[in-house]
Amino acid sequence: MMEKVTTTTTTTGTTAPMTVKVSPAAKKTLLILNCILLSIGNCGGPLIMRLYFIHGGNRVWLSSFLETAGWPFIVIVLIILYFHRRAAGNNGNNKRTTFIYMRPRLFFAVAFVGVITGFDDYLYAYGVARLPVSTSALIIASQLAFTAFFAYLLVKQKFTAYSVNAVVLLTVGAGVLALHTNSDRPEGETKKQYVMGFVLTVAAAVLYGFILPLIELTYNKAKQAITYTLVLEIQMVMCLFATIFCMVGMIINNDFKVIPREAREFDLGETKDHNCCSSSGDRGISCCFLQREVSS
């Protein structure tokens, strides 16, 4: 079930992977696991986040922070993979096993993508705070159009009849919503707040449509073997810097001082407030495990 790595000796005397051979069973298992995690996070995350906002929650920076706060779970997986490589390496040679494969050049590139992701998290959380879940979900789905456009520009991804059809339908759906901004506006919310939420949600879709091809471009320009371990490291660093970006926003917005009071005044009770926040973090865990390796 684990990945089979062909290693080579680096100039520093350590072992590094050159190629990765994953058995069909392991590949299918990883693919199913990722699909399950993403389904739970992408379906349940917005619902719980919206529940938090409609019952008295107002911390947009906190919600955006939780979207990528699951990155420490990747560290656990990396540690397991390290000991697996170490055990496999001891059977073949006496060279020291590399713990971190990511090179500095790639690290800074991924950190930059992480900061952009953190900003996108804020735009998305603001939209969920102002729009019904159905509306925000449909607008976010239009990211496919922007992903296709930026993928064509950055990584020369060609358009197909299926992708064009999906892009047109989703874009038209978002356009129809824009023409009926009063029909699903939550009670007590001004038109200005609704429009602001709509605009920022569209901005989140555009930015995320840019981020995905940018990640693919980062893989292509990495100038090192792309293994499952390296992909995990990239995801961890990206989510880490996105989380740090949102944490800085929380500090500037004094969220840490307000969170205890907000929990006590939450409509469903303090315990339910904590449950909403921790459950929203499940989306962060699932998004952290969106991998390139299992889909190839």
HUJOSUL-V516844 format. One record per run of one state. SS is the DSSP state (H for helix, E for strand, L for the rest). FROM is the first residue (numbers start at 0). TO is the last residue. If there is no record, write none. Layout:
BEGIN
SS;FROM;TO  SS;FROM;TO
END
This chain:
BEGIN
L;0;2  E;3;8  L;9;12  E;13;20  L;21;22  H;23;53  L;54;58  H;59;65  L;66;67  H;68;91  L;92;94  E;95;96  L;97;102  H;103;129  L;130;131  H;132;140  L;141;141  H;142;153  L;154;159  H;160;177  L;178;189  H;190;219  L;220;226  H;227;251  L;252;253  H;254;263  L;264;268  H;269;287  L;288;291  H;292;294  L;295;295
END
